[in-house]
Structure formats: C-alpha cells, structure tokens
Amino acid sequence: MARRSAGTPFLLQLSLLLLLHLGGTLGCASVAVGSPIVPLGSAVTASCTIQRELCRGLEQGKVRISWMLDNTLVAGSQRQGPGGTEVSNLILPRFNHTQARLWCCVEWNGTKQRIGMAEIRAGYPPAKPLNLSCVLNVSDYGLTCQWEQGTDSHLPTSVVLKCAGKPHPLPEGPRAHCSGCRRSRAQAVTGCTPQGGHSHCTVPRRLLQLYRQMEIWVSATNALGTAESEHLCIDPMDVAKLDPPTLQSIQSIPFQTDCIALAWDVAQGTEHMELQCELRYRAPEDPAWVLVTGITGRAGAAQRCGFLFGTQYYFQMRCRRSSASALAHWSEWSPSRNYTTHEKAPTGKLDAWWGAQPAGARGRLEVQLRWKAPRQREANGRVLGYRVTLSPRRRGRDPPTICNTTDTQCNFSVPAGTGRVYLSAYNAAGESAPTEVVLLQRKGQPLAGLRAVPGGERSLWVHWEAPRTPLIAYVLEWQRVTAEPGHCSECWQMERDGAATSALIQDGIEPFQQYNISLYPLYEDTVGVPVHTTAYSQQKAPSHAPKLHLRRISRSEAELCWEPLPVEMQNGFITSYTIFWATSIADVASATVSPSLSSFVIRGLKPSTLYKVHIMASTAAGGTNGTSLTLVTTVLDDTEIQFLFLTLGLIFVLFMVLLICFQKNERMKEQLWPSVPDPANSSLGKWVPAAAPQEPLQLLAAREPGPAAISTVTVLEGEAGKQPGKDPPALLVALPALSRSYVRQAGPGEPVQYARVGDAGYRGQRLLPEPGPRFYENLRGRGDGGGAGDWGFPEEPPATFPLLQGLRIGGAEELHE
C-alpha cells in the first residue's frame, strides 16, 4: 500500500487520513479491557478488534495493529477474527501506573494512527480509618467526630460516618469500643459526610440519642473494596465537653497561712451534673504547673496547703462529668486568677562573702561585705532591707546597726581586731535570725587543678581537685575581662558542699566574652589563697584583625608590628597570628606567629620588590583577616646605605679641604709642586768652567731671541760665622771676588753663565728672561737653625749630577737635598 501511494499527492493523503479517522470514530475499531480499575501492580488484559468494511482506506492490504500505553509502545499478538476482522490481544503482566490510557493503533502510510482507546486506573482498597474519637458540644449538642484516614488508595473513595442506636445496655467494664458486645441490629444511618477531603464531620442533634448508647463508625469505599473503623459504642453525653468552671474567690486560712481555700462555680447548663474537677497553680518563676486532682461535686469550695509565704500564684480549674467513661473530655482551663499568700518573717541563713583591709593609721578595718538575696522559699515575702550589726540581737535590746541597706552589699569600717559581724534580712512581717559572718584571714592552702569549660551558651562548668583538708564551703568569683577596669559585686556564688569538685556558673555569663574565675576554699578557721583561671562560654572568630605597621624594611627583610586586639574584639582565646605576604605575581607565603608576640620579621625578600602583606587572627572557632599593607623592599641595606653616604661624605669633605688649601696657601703649592730643573732633560755634560768676571753678570733687559732658555745659578761659599739663608738679597747683585762661574757654550764665541760657585755655597737659581728676578730657595726651611740636618743635603753630590761631582765646595757639609 505504501508503494502504491508513494506518488499520491499530499492532498489525497490528507483526505485518506481524515476518512480513516472518521471511520475509526464511527466504530471501525473497538478496544476492550478485562477491568478498567485494577489493583496496582496486577496484570491487565486488553483486545482491539478492527472491522475492515467500516474503516475506509483499510479495505485492502494488510492491517498491522500495535499498542501504546500513554506514549510507550507495547507489543501484542495479532490474529484474524471472524467476519474478516483483525484482532490484537495484549497482556500487561504488571500494571504500575495509577492512571493510564491504552491506545490501539494501525500502521498506515508509514505512520501509527490511533483508532481506539481505553482508560485504566489502578490503586489499593481503602485503608482502615484509625483513632476515631467524638466530642459532644453542649452549646448545640452536635457530635463532632474525627479520625485518621490512613494511606492513600489512589482511587476515588467515598467516606461516611455511620451511626446506629443500641437497644440493650453495654456490659460492665470499659465502654470504649463494641468489640466486647454484639453489633447493633438497628438500621445504620449516615450521620455525616466529610467535605473537602477532611477527616472530621459533625452529626446533627436530630440523629443522636442522648443518655443512650450509640454505635458509631467510619466507612470508606472505593472500586476495590470497603473498609470500616473500629465501632465506637458511647453515650453521646459521656463525651460531652463542658464549658470551664469559674473561680469565685481565693483566700488564706487565718491560722494556717500555708493553706488556701478556693470557692468555684460550674458553667451554666451543667448545674444538674455530677462533676469531676482538677485544679492547677504555679508561681511566675516556676517552670511547670502543680496539679491537684480529686475535686468532686456540683459546686463549692476546695482547700489546698503547702504554699509559700508572700508568693504570688496563678490558679486555673477544669471539669468533666464524673460518671463519664474514659473517653470523656475535660473542659478548657478556666481563666487564670492571681493570689498572693500572706508574708512571714524571713528564715534560713544568708550566703555572705567579704573582703577586709586596714584603714590607715587609725586602727580601723575597712570591710566590704556582700551577700546573696534569700530564695523565695526563705524570703517568705518581699524583702525590704538588710541590717549589719557587730553583735547579735538579744531579747529586749537591739544592737547598734553599722549598715542598713536595700542593696546586697555594704562597705563599712570597724575597729581593728573585729572578728565577727551579724547580717539579717527583714520584710513587713519581721526580721530573720542573724547570720554570723566570721572575718577570717586568707592564708589557707589553695586548691589545685582549677579549670573551666563551657556548660552552654550562657554557663560555665568549673572543676577542681578535691583537697586533702576537709572544707566547709567554696566561694567562686568571676569577672568579665574588659579594656576598662570594672567590678561586678554580684558575680560570685557559694557552694555549701565541702566535698564538691565542680560547680556551674549561670549568672551574668555572656557568649564570646572572657571571664576571670577565682576559687576560694573555706576551711574551718581560715580562708584559702585563691586560684585563678580564664574561660569563654562560647567562642567565634575575632571581630577584627590587628592593623599591621611597618617598623623597618631593607633589601631582604621587613619587620612588622601590631597592637594586640582588645579583649572585647577577640571573641575567644587567640591561638595564633598568621602573616601572609605575596608579590604581584601571586607568590604567596605565610608564617604562623605565637599569640604572645606583637612583631614579626619577614626574611628572604627580593630587593626592590612590591609586596602585599596582611595578618589573620585565629581562635579555636575561626580566623579573621585584616586589611592589606603594601611595602616595597629597598635596593640596599641600611648599613650599605650608611656606608655609601659616609664614603661620599668623606670624599666630599676631603675634596673641599684640598680645594681650600690649594686656593688659599701658596706655601702648600711650593711644598707639593717645587719648581726645580729636571735633571733627566739637562745637558750638564757640555758645561765647562770659565773665568767669572769680577762683577756680577748684568741681566739683559729683554731676552735674546733663540731656542734655548737662559738661567743663572749662583753657588756661594759661606763666610765664617754665618749660617746659610741669612745673606741679604744684595749678594745676588754684588758677588764676592772668590766665586767661580760655570758657563755653557751656547754658541760659537757666546759663553752663557749658568752657575757661579762662591764661599756661601748653593744659594739659588734665577730663570731668565723674566721681567724681574725671582729666587727659589731649595731649602728645607728658612729658620735660624744651622747644621747639615736642617738643610737636608747629602754629604756627597748625587752621581746623576755631573756638575756637582766635579765641584769642591767649601762648607759642603752643610749641603743637603
């Protein structure tokens, strides 16, 4: 068929498809199932029958039938039925859907066409209703019953409340259910039907039989079955819920002030009933109510003892029928009524703690006395104040009062040597017996092993080791640690059990706060030295981290410092500080620092590198990071920088000193750079002696032009009794007659005088042709001192000076370098 329609136009295919569907709609196919509603998980059988002559388009060709469960293909078996029909059978061994559609399909033109459908639902039989209970409302006498429906059956279920009258009385004993009696033969009626899927409904008064037994049950029905609850056999009046009674008055019995009498009245409409009532009461600070049972009667009074003196109480009352069964319902509690009992003088001993110290040179003792307010059971009313005396009260005479206050502490001064004071409390009814407070010295043995652990968010458990010496009590003190000093006068407690090794602190403990705890042992005749510890009831991460400061930095190290966190910001014991540092390329490193330190040196840094540093403060409950600090290491260390600046400074100072000396001191120039001939460049070998003229050589007014420089050196022999360097400058002009001259032959026939040696020795040299003669004295000094040592000349002329080698000068012992 598909081959024949391969070339069929699209319009023709659409027409045939429409005819096929119309034929199916007219009944060319029928789907039958074994049951449209089956138990969940059971087998389902179905069949699909197709009549060719009724399905247009399927008259010829093979018909292929298939099945689909919703959108899932399932396999069936196909066969030919009578009359040219095609039949397909399907068996689903396990139907796990609560609701599904089963489609019969045929294949036409390569597609599956749905031509028949059956809807199948699955579920469970209805569950048995449980816990049926009923309450009769005395305002309209309607019986309201409620129950638990049980598991969902996944099927439509009809639920009704049925009831029937009981013509015979119930047997003796419990009357809760009808399991011990015969079922009623009376015709059951539908009492009520729950609406909106609820599990409760109300039977109207017209269907009830008051003061007679009735049988009541719940029936649930669906397609798979019916279930009924347990049958409840009751008198509707037995389950009546009455209105609460009214408390008329409460008063104390005059001669028994711990007892009270209550007058009460029943609710309207229940005056003719015998009632069973209950009373409950409690003080505002009591955690639970005290219940009083066994109050019977229609109305009247009740008496109760054991109340505390001077204490406010709340009272409530409720009732039910006394002849009712165990299913009877109590009324609601009546509105609360308050009453305060009569007061009585306080009783018992007060817990007291003290501190004492000398008061100057007047022989007095300053005492700080603290005590705990008495408990309500001992206060017997509202305490008006406290009195401290130096002696107990005697009959007919009151001792002098040293302190009278409404507070729980008092500071006063007593004479030195006072060992006892007496403390008492009073209210409007009288004064308590005095409590003796012995002012013992604190010099006893301390306890060992004190430690504190959290007992809760707002409590601390304190533990210690048992002492070897018997004790009569312990005193625990605790103070909150703050930046500002303070003192809590009420933060202490006394443990009267001398054998105790632990105590719970609950007063004034806040989470995330540090507390100092002190423990004092009280011996028979002394007070022990206290031991101390610190604790938190709860810890968390610090509120802030310390702020980092840079103390110093070098090319490879950086020293950081920080201020310790205020104790209010710590939120726990600081276990460590962690320093993190990283470069711009995320080279992160860290170091852990003890919480006792407030500085740290980072080593191994790279020179001239930017680092980001931050600190994290940690407790046992977490850590908090601080703000980041940016720092840059130096190129040189501090010592290197100091050495460099010192060197540059010294060089500069030396340079300035030399510059000043060279500019201001000509003698320094002469000492450092003397103007002497260079023997290496001289031509002394060409010099010959010549007869010196009788008069001094006259200097030319102007220098003759020529390539050679002309100079005159005169050597004089010293006269007897004269020292070198003392001759006047005139000797250079008028030379003695005994001098010899050495003349260089500067040219043919032109002798030039170079030096003249006389009795005065080597005197100086004059360079020509200068405008005026200038004399250089190559002497070590110009002082008056004589001798060869002052002149510094060697005793023999140097071998490199040929001229002086040939001289024989008188007084040569006075020549020096």
C-alpha positions in Angstrom: 0.0 0.0 0.0 2.9 2.3 0.7 4.3 1.6 -2.7 1.0 2.5 -4.4 0.7 5.7 -2.5 4.3 6.8 -3.0 3.3 9.1 -5.7 0.0 10.2 -4.3 -0.3 13.9 -3.9 -0.2 15.3 -0.4 -3.8 16.5 -0.6 -5.0 13.0 -1.4 -3.0 11.6 1.6 -4.6 14.1 3.9 -8.1 13.2 2.7 -7.5 9.5 3.2 -6.2 10.1 6.7 -9.3 12.1 7.5 -11.5 9.3 6.2 -9.6 6.8 8.3 -10.1 8.8 11.4 -13.8 9.3 10.7 -14.2 5.6 10.0 -12.5 4.8 13.4 -14.8 7.3 15.1 -17.8 5.5 13.6 -16.8 2.2 15.1 -14.3 0.5 12.8 -12.2 -0.4 15.9 -13.2 -1.4 19.4 -10.9 -1.8 22.5 -11.9 -3.9 25.4 -10.1 -4.4 28.7 -10.5 -7.0 31.4 -11.3 -4.3 34.1 -10.9 -0.6 33.9 -9.9 -0.5 37.6 -7.3 -3.0 38.8 -5.1 -3.4 41.9 -1.8 -1.6 41.5 0.8 -4.0 40.2 -1.6 -6.6 38.9 -1.9 -7.9 35.3 -4.1 -6.1 32.7 -5.6 -7.8 29.6 -6.9 -6.0 26.5 -8.1 -6.7 23.0 -8.5 -4.5 19.9 -10.9 -5.6 17.0 -10.9 -3.8 13.6 -13.6 -4.3 11.0 -12.2 -3.5 7.6 -15.5 -2.6 5.9 -16.1 0.1 8.5 -12.6 1.6 8.2 -12.3 3.5 4.9 -8.9 3.2 3.4 -8.2 -0.2 5.1 -10.4 -2.3 2.8 -7.4 -3.8 1.0 -3.9 -4.5 2.1 -2.5 -6.0 5.3 -3.5 -4.4 8.6 -0.9 -4.1 11.3 -2.2 -3.4 14.8 0.1 -2.1 17.5 -0.4 -0.8 21.1 0.7 2.2 23.1 0.4 2.7 26.8 0.3 6.5 27.0 3.3 7.3 24.8 5.1 4.0 25.3 5.0 1.3 22.6 4.0 -2.2 23.9 3.8 -5.4 21.9 0.6 -7.5 21.4 -0.4 -10.6 19.3 -2.4 -10.2 16.2 -4.8 -12.7 14.5 -7.7 -12.8 12.2 -11.1 -12.9 13.7 -14.5 -14.0 12.4 -16.1 -12.0 9.6 -12.9 -10.6 8.2 -11.9 -8.7 11.4 -8.4 -8.2 12.7 -7.9 -8.9 16.4 -4.9 -8.0 18.6 -4.6 -9.2 22.2 -2.4 -7.5 24.8 -1.3 -8.8 28.2 0.5 -6.4 30.6 1.9 -8.6 33.4 2.4 -5.8 35.9 0.5 -2.5 35.7 2.4 0.0 37.8 0.6 3.2 36.7 -2.2 4.7 38.9 -3.8 6.0 35.8 -3.0 5.5 32.1 -4.5 5.4 28.6 -4.2 2.3 26.4 -4.2 3.1 22.7 -4.9 0.7 19.7 -3.0 1.9 16.6 -2.8 0.8 13.0 0.1 1.5 10.6 -0.9 3.4 7.5 1.4 5.1 5.1 4.4 4.5 7.4 2.8 6.2 10.5 0.9 4.9 13.5 -2.7 6.1 13.7 -4.7 5.8 17.0 -8.1 4.4 16.3 -9.2 3.2 19.7 -8.6 3.9 23.4 -9.4 2.5 26.9 -8.6 4.3 30.2 -7.2 2.1 33.1 -6.9 3.1 36.7 -5.0 1.2 39.4 -4.8 1.6 43.2 -5.4 -0.1 46.5 -8.5 -1.0 48.6 -9.3 1.8 51.1 -7.3 1.8 54.3 -8.9 1.3 57.6 -9.7 4.6 59.4 -8.0 4.8 62.7 -8.3 6.6 66.1 -11.9 7.5 65.9 -13.0 10.0 68.6 -16.1 12.1 69.2 -16.9 15.2 71.2 -20.3 16.5 72.1 -20.6 20.2 72.1 -23.1 21.2 74.8 -23.8 24.5 73.2 -25.7 23.0 70.2 -25.4 19.3 71.1 -23.8 18.4 67.9 -21.4 15.3 67.9 -18.2 16.1 66.2 -16.1 13.1 65.3 -12.6 12.9 63.8 -10.3 10.1 62.6 -7.1 9.3 60.7 -7.7 8.4 57.1 -4.7 6.1 56.6 -2.7 5.6 53.4 -3.9 6.9 50.0 -5.6 4.4 47.8 -5.0 6.3 44.6 -8.7 5.7 43.7 -11.8 7.8 44.2 -13.0 6.8 47.7 -16.3 7.6 49.5 -16.1 8.2 53.2 -19.1 8.5 55.5 -19.7 8.5 59.3 -22.4 6.0 60.2 -24.3 5.6 63.5 -26.9 3.2 64.9 -28.8 3.0 68.1 -28.1 0.3 70.7 -31.3 -1.3 72.1 -29.6 -3.1 75.0 -27.2 -1.7 77.6 -23.4 -2.1 77.4 -21.7 -4.8 79.5 -19.9 -3.9 82.6 -16.3 -2.6 82.3 -14.7 -0.3 79.8 -17.2 1.2 77.4 -14.9 2.5 74.8 -15.5 0.1 71.9 -18.0 -2.5 70.9 -15.5 -5.4 70.5 -16.8 -7.0 73.6 -20.5 -6.7 72.7 -22.7 -7.6 69.8 -23.0 -5.4 66.8 -26.3 -3.4 66.7 -29.0 -4.9 64.5 -30.7 -1.5 64.2 -30.5 0.1 60.8 -27.4 2.2 60.3 -27.8 5.7 59.1 -25.3 8.1 57.6 -24.5 10.6 60.3 -22.4 12.9 58.2 -20.0 13.1 55.2 -16.7 14.9 55.4 -16.2 17.7 52.9 -13.1 18.8 51.0 -11.1 15.7 51.9 -11.2 16.4 55.6 -11.2 13.7 58.3 -13.9 15.1 60.5 -17.6 15.9 60.4 -20.4 16.7 62.8 -23.5 14.5 63.4 -26.6 16.8 64.0 -28.6 16.6 67.2 -31.6 15.1 65.4 -29.7 11.9 64.7 -28.4 11.5 68.2 -29.9 9.6 71.2 -28.7 11.4 74.3 -28.2 9.3 77.5 -28.5 6.1 75.4 -25.7 4.0 73.9 -25.0 4.5 70.2 -22.7 2.7 67.8 -20.6 5.0 65.6 -18.0 4.1 62.9 -16.4 5.3 59.7 -16.8 3.6 56.4 -14.5 4.1 53.4 -15.5 2.6 50.0 -13.8 2.6 46.5 -13.9 0.3 43.4 -11.7 -2.3 45.1 -13.5 -2.6 48.4 -14.7 -1.2 51.6 -13.0 -0.6 55.0 -14.5 0.3 58.4 -13.0 1.7 61.5 -13.4 0.3 65.0 -17.0 0.7 66.1 -17.3 3.2 68.9 -20.1 2.5 71.5 -20.8 5.6 73.6 -23.5 7.6 75.2 -23.1 11.0 73.5 -23.3 12.7 76.9 -20.3 10.8 78.1 -18.1 12.6 75.5 -19.7 16.0 76.1 -17.1 18.8 76.5 -18.4 21.1 79.2 -17.7 24.8 79.5 -15.0 25.6 82.1 -16.0 26.5 85.7 -15.4 29.9 87.3 -13.1 30.6 90.3 -15.1 32.8 92.6 -12.6 33.6 95.4 -9.3 32.6 96.9 -8.2 33.3 100.5 -5.7 32.2 103.1 -6.8 30.2 106.1 -6.1 32.5 109.1 -4.4 30.1 111.4 -2.7 28.0 108.7 -1.1 30.6 106.5 0.4 28.0 104.2 -3.1 26.8 103.1 -5.7 28.5 100.9 -9.4 27.9 100.3 -10.9 28.3 96.8 -14.6 28.8 96.0 -15.7 27.9 92.5 -18.9 27.6 90.4 -19.9 25.4 87.5 -20.7 26.6 84.0 -24.2 27.5 83.0 -26.2 24.4 81.9 -24.2 21.9 83.9 -25.7 22.6 87.4 -27.5 19.2 87.4 -24.4 17.2 86.6 -22.0 15.4 88.9 -18.6 16.8 88.0 -15.0 15.7 88.5 -12.6 18.7 88.6 -8.9 19.5 88.7 -7.0 22.5 90.0 -3.5 23.6 88.9 -1.3 26.5 90.1 2.2 27.8 89.8 4.3 30.8 90.8 5.7 33.1 88.0 9.2 31.7 88.3 8.0 28.0 88.4 8.7 26.1 85.1 5.6 23.8 85.4 2.2 23.7 86.9 1.3 21.8 90.1 -1.8 19.7 89.5 -4.4 18.9 92.2 -6.9 16.1 91.4 -9.9 14.5 93.1 -12.1 17.6 93.4 -15.7 16.5 93.1 -19.1 18.0 93.4 -21.5 20.2 91.5 -20.1 23.4 93.0 -18.5 24.5 96.2 -15.0 25.0 97.8 -11.6 23.3 97.8 -8.7 23.6 100.2 -5.0 23.2 99.5 -1.9 23.5 101.6 1.9 23.8 101.1 2.1 27.2 99.5 5.0 29.6 100.0 4.6 32.7 102.1 4.4 36.0 100.4 4.3 34.5 96.9 2.0 35.2 94.0 0.3 32.3 92.3 -1.8 31.7 89.2 -4.8 29.3 89.6 -6.9 27.5 86.9 -9.6 24.9 87.1 -11.4 22.4 84.7 -14.2 19.8 85.0 -15.9 16.9 83.3 -18.8 14.6 84.1 -17.9 12.3 86.9 -20.0 9.4 85.5 -18.4 9.6 82.1 -16.2 6.9 80.6 -12.6 7.1 79.9 -13.4 8.8 76.6 -14.9 11.8 78.4 -13.3 15.2 77.6 -12.1 17.8 80.0 -13.3 21.3 79.7 -10.9 24.0 78.8 -9.0 25.5 81.7 -10.7 28.4 83.3 -9.2 31.9 83.0 -6.2 32.4 85.5 -6.9 34.0 88.8 -3.9 35.5 90.8 -3.5 35.4 94.5 -0.6 36.3 96.8 -0.2 34.4 100.1 0.5 36.1 103.5 4.0 37.0 104.4 6.1 35.7 107.2 9.5 36.8 108.7 12.5 35.5 106.5 14.1 32.3 107.6 17.3 30.5 106.9 20.9 31.7 106.6 22.3 34.2 104.1 25.3 33.4 101.9 27.8 36.1 102.7 31.3 36.9 101.3 33.7 39.6 102.5 36.9 41.5 101.9 38.8 43.4 104.5 41.9 45.6 104.6 43.4 48.1 107.2 42.2 51.6 107.0 45.1 53.9 107.6 46.8 54.5 111.0 43.6 54.9 113.0 43.4 51.3 113.9 40.3 50.7 111.8 39.4 47.9 109.3 37.6 48.6 106.1 35.2 45.7 105.3 33.3 45.1 102.0 30.5 42.7 102.8 28.4 41.1 100.0 25.6 38.6 100.3 23.0 36.8 98.2 19.3 37.6 98.4 17.4 34.8 100.1 15.5 32.4 97.9 11.7 32.8 97.7 11.1 29.8 100.0 13.3 31.5 102.7 12.3 35.2 102.0 8.6 34.5 102.9 7.6 37.6 101.1 9.2 40.8 99.7 12.5 41.6 101.5 12.5 45.3 102.5 16.2 45.5 103.5 19.2 44.1 105.3 20.9 45.0 108.6 24.5 44.5 109.7 25.4 44.7 113.4 28.5 44.0 115.5 26.6 41.7 117.9 23.6 39.5 117.7 20.2 40.8 118.7 19.2 40.0 122.3 15.9 39.9 123.9 14.6 43.3 124.7 17.7 45.1 123.3 18.7 45.8 119.7 22.5 46.1 118.9 23.8 49.2 117.1 23.5 49.0 113.4 26.6 49.7 111.3 24.8 49.2 108.0 21.2 49.2 106.9 20.6 48.9 103.1 18.3 47.6 100.5 21.2 46.5 98.3 23.1 43.2 98.6 26.5 44.8 99.6 27.7 47.2 102.1 31.1 48.9 102.9 31.8 49.9 106.5 34.6 50.4 108.9 35.0 48.5 112.2 37.7 48.6 114.9 40.8 46.6 114.2 40.6 43.1 115.7 36.9 42.7 115.0 36.4 39.1 114.0 32.6 38.8 113.5 29.6 40.8 112.2 26.0 39.8 112.0 23.7 40.0 108.9 19.9 39.7 108.9 17.1 40.4 106.4 13.6 41.8 107.2 10.3 42.2 105.5 6.9 43.5 106.5 6.3 40.5 108.8 9.5 40.6 110.8 13.3 40.1 110.7 15.2 36.9 110.2 17.6 35.3 112.7 21.1 36.9 112.3 23.7 35.1 110.1 27.2 35.2 111.8 29.9 36.3 109.4 33.4 35.4 110.6 36.1 37.7 109.1 38.8 35.0 108.6 42.2 35.7 107.1 43.1 34.5 103.7 46.2 32.4 104.4 45.0 28.8 103.9 46.2 26.2 101.4 45.0 26.9 97.8 43.3 24.3 95.7 44.8 22.6 92.7 43.7 21.7 89.2 41.3 24.6 88.6 39.8 24.6 85.1 36.7 25.9 83.4 34.8 24.6 80.4 31.7 25.8 78.6 28.5 24.5 80.1 26.3 26.1 77.5 26.0 29.3 75.6 25.5 31.2 78.9 27.1 29.0 81.5 30.5 27.7 82.6 31.4 24.5 84.4 34.2 24.9 86.9 36.2 21.9 88.1 38.9 21.5 90.7 40.8 18.7 92.5 39.5 17.5 95.9 41.6 19.0 98.7 43.3 16.9 101.3 42.0 19.0 104.2 38.2 19.0 104.9 36.4 22.1 103.8 33.1 23.6 104.8 32.3 25.5 101.6 33.7 27.1 98.4 33.4 30.6 97.0 33.5 31.2 93.3 34.1 34.7 91.9 34.1 35.7 88.2 34.7 39.0 86.5 34.3 39.8 82.9 37.6 40.9 81.3 37.3 44.3 79.6 39.6 47.1 78.5 38.1 49.4 81.1 38.5 48.1 84.6 35.3 47.2 86.4 33.9 45.2 89.2 30.7 43.1 89.4 29.6 42.9 93.0 27.1 40.1 92.3 29.4 37.9 90.3 30.1 35.3 93.0 28.4 32.2 94.5 28.9 29.9 97.5 28.9 26.1 97.3 28.0 24.7 100.7 29.0 21.2 99.8 32.6 20.9 101.1 33.1 17.6 99.2 32.1 19.1 95.8 34.7 19.2 93.0 32.7 21.2 90.4 30.1 24.0 90.2 28.0 25.5 87.4 28.1 29.3 86.9 25.0 30.7 85.2 24.6 34.2 86.4 25.8 37.0 84.2 27.7 34.8 81.7 27.6 36.0 78.1 28.9 34.3 75.0 32.1 35.5 73.3 33.3 37.2 76.4 36.3 36.3 78.5 35.9 35.8 82.3 38.5 35.6 85.1 37.4 32.9 87.6 38.7 32.7 91.2 38.1 29.9 93.7 38.4 30.4 97.4 38.3 27.3 99.7 36.7 28.0 103.1 38.3 26.0 105.9 37.1 25.8 109.5 39.3 28.5 110.8 40.7 30.2 107.7 40.2 31.1 104.0 42.5 29.6 101.4 44.5 31.6 99.0 42.6 31.8 95.7 43.5 30.2 92.4 42.5 31.7 89.1 41.7 30.7 85.5 40.1 32.2 82.4 37.3 30.8 80.2 34.8 31.5 77.5 31.3 30.0 77.4 31.3 30.2 73.6 33.9 31.3 71.0 33.9 32.6 67.5 36.2 34.2 65.0 37.6 37.6 66.1 35.6 40.7 65.2 38.6 42.3 63.7 42.3 41.5 63.0 45.1 43.7 64.2 46.3 46.6 62.0 49.8 46.0 60.6 52.5 48.7 60.9 55.9 48.7 59.2 58.7 49.1 61.7 61.7 48.8 59.3 62.5 47.5 55.9 65.6 46.5 54.0 66.5 44.8 50.8 65.7 41.3 52.1 63.8 41.8 55.4 60.8 43.7 56.7 59.8 44.0 60.4 56.1 44.3 61.1 54.4 45.1 64.3 50.8 45.3 65.5 48.8 46.2 68.6 47.1 43.3 70.4 43.4 43.1 69.9 41.2 44.5 72.7 39.7 41.6 74.7 36.2 42.6 73.6 37.1 42.0 70.0 38.9 38.7 70.5 35.6 36.6 70.9 37.8 33.7 72.1 41.4 32.8 73.0 43.7 33.9 70.3 45.5 30.7 69.2 47.9 32.2 66.6 48.6 35.1 64.2 49.3 34.2 60.6 51.2 36.6 58.4 50.7 36.3 54.6 52.8 38.1 52.1 52.7 37.9 48.3 54.3 39.6 45.3 52.4 41.0 42.3 52.8 37.6 40.6 50.9 35.8 43.4 53.9 34.2 45.0 52.2 33.7 48.4 54.0 32.7 51.5 52.9 32.7 55.2 54.2 32.2 58.7 52.4 31.4 62.0 53.2 33.6 65.0 52.6 32.9 68.6 49.8 35.0 70.1 52.2 36.3 72.8 54.2 38.2 70.1 53.4 41.5 68.6 56.0 41.8 65.9 57.5 39.6 63.2 60.4 39.8 60.8 59.8 38.6 57.2 63.1 37.3 55.8 64.2 36.2 52.3 62.5 39.0 50.4 63.6 40.1 47.0 65.3 43.5 46.6 63.3 46.4 45.1 60.1 44.3 45.0 56.5 45.3 45.9 54.8 43.0 48.5 51.2 43.0 49.9 51.0 41.8 53.5 48.1 41.0 55.7 47.6 39.3 59.1 44.9 36.8 60.2 44.0 36.4 63.9 42.6 33.0 64.8 40.7 31.4 67.6 39.5 27.8 68.1 36.3 28.8 66.2 37.8 30.5 63.2 40.0 33.3 61.9 39.6 36.9 60.6 41.8 38.6 58.0 43.0 42.2 58.4 43.5 44.9 55.9 46.4 44.7 53.4 49.6 46.6 53.8 51.7 47.4 50.7 55.5 47.7 51.1 58.5 47.9 48.7 61.9 46.5 49.6 65.0 48.7 49.2 67.9 48.2 46.7 70.5 48.4 49.5 70.5 47.6 53.2 70.7 50.3 55.8 74.3 49.5 56.6 75.2 49.7 52.9 73.3 53.0 52.6 75.1 54.4 55.6 78.5 53.2 54.4 77.8 54.8 50.9 76.7 58.1 52.4 79.7 58.1 54.8 82.1 57.4 52.0 80.6 60.1 49.8 80.7 62.5 52.7 84.3 61.8 53.5 85.3 62.2 49.8 83.4 65.5 49.6 85.0 66.8 52.9 88.5 65.8 51.7 87.9 67.4 48.3 86.7 70.7 49.9 89.7 70.7 52.3 92.2 70.3 49.5 90.4 72.8 47.3 90.6 75.4 50.2 94.2 74.7 50.9 95.2 74.9 47.2 93.4 78.2 46.8 94.5 79.9 50.0 98.1 78.7 50.7 100.9 79.3 48.3 103.3 77.6 50.6 101.4 74.4 50.3 101.8 74.6 46.5 105.5 75.1 46.9 105.7 72.1 49.2 103.8 69.9 46.9 105.0 71.1 43.5 108.6 72.6 43.8 109.9 74.3 40.7 113.3 72.6 40.2 115.1 71.6 37.0 114.6 68.2 35.6 118.0 66.6 35.6 116.9 64.0 33.1 116.4 66.7 30.5 119.6 68.8 31.2 122.9 68.9 29.2 125.3 69.3 32.0 127.8 67.2 30.2 128.5 70.1 27.9 129.2 72.6 30.7 132.8 73.8 31.2 134.3 76.1 33.9 135.1 79.6 32.8 136.7 82.6 34.5 134.0 84.5 36.1 134.1 88.3 35.7 134.9 90.4 38.6 131.5 92.0 38.6 128.1 90.3 38.7 126.6 89.3 35.4 124.3 92.0 34.2 120.9 90.7 33.2 119.5 91.6 29.9 116.6 93.9 29.8 115.0 91.7 27.2 115.5 88.1 26.2 117.6 87.5 23.2 115.7 85.5 20.6 116.9 82.0 20.5 115.8 78.4 21.0 117.4 78.0 24.5 116.3 79.4 27.8 119.0 81.1 29.8 119.1 80.7 33.6 121.6 81.7 36.3 122.5 79.6 39.3 124.9 81.1 41.8 126.6 79.0 44.5 128.3 80.9 47.3 130.7 79.7 49.9 129.6 80.6 53.3 131.6 83.0 55.4 132.9 82.1 58.7 130.4 82.6 61.5 127.4 82.9 59.2 124.6 80.4 58.6 123.1 79.6 55.2 119.9 81.5 54.4 120.9 84.7 56.3 122.5 86.6 53.5 120.7 89.6 52.1 119.3 89.6 48.6 122.1 92.1 47.6 124.6 89.2 47.4 122.9 88.2 44.2 123.8 91.5 42.6 127.4 92.0 44.0 129.0 88.6 44.1 132.3 88.0 46.1 135.6 88.0 44.2 136.3 84.4 45.0 133.4 82.9 43.2 133.8 80.6 40.1 131.4 80.5 37.2 130.3 77.6 35.1 129.3 78.7 31.6 127.7 76.8 28.9 128.8 77.3 25.4 125.5 78.3 23.9 127.0 79.1 20.5 130.3 79.9 18.9 132.0 82.6 20.8 129.0 83.2 23.1 129.5 81.9 26.6 126.4 82.0 28.8 126.8 81.9 32.6 124.8 79.0 34.2 126.1 78.9 37.7 128.6 80.6 40.0 130.1 78.8 43.0 131.2 81.0 45.8 132.1 80.8 49.5 128.4 80.9 50.5 127.6 77.6 48.8 124.5 76.9 46.6 122.2 79.8 47.1 119.5 79.7 44.4 118.7 79.9 40.8 117.2 82.6 38.6 115.3 81.8 35.5 115.6 84.1 32.5 114.3 86.0 30.8 111.6 87.0 33.3 110.6 90.7 33.9 112.2 90.6 37.3 114.5 88.2 39.0 112.7 85.6 41.2 114.7 83.5 43.7 113.9 79.9 44.7 115.4 78.7 47.9 115.5 74.9 47.7 115.9 74.7 51.4 114.1 72.5 53.9 113.4 75.5 56.0 114.2 79.2 56.4 114.6 79.2 60.1 117.6 80.3 62.0 118.8 76.9 63.0 122.0 75.7 61.3 123.7 72.4 60.7 123.6 69.9 57.9 120.5 68.3 59.2 118.4 71.5 58.7 119.4 71.7 55.0 118.8 68.1 54.2 121.6 67.8 51.5 123.6 64.6 51.2 127.2 64.7 52.2 128.2 63.6 48.6 126.7 65.1 45.4 124.5 62.6 43.6 126.0 60.6 40.8 123.4 61.8 38.4 124.5 65.4 38.7 127.8 65.6 36.8 128.4 69.2 37.6 128.4 68.7 41.3 130.6 65.7 41.1 133.4 67.9 39.9 132.9 70.6 42.5 134.9 71.0 45.6 132.9 73.5 47.7 133.9 74.8 50.9 131.4 74.1 53.7 130.0 71.1 51.8 129.0 69.5 55.0 126.1 72.0 55.2 124.6 71.0 51.8 121.6 68.8 51.8 119.0 67.7 49.3 
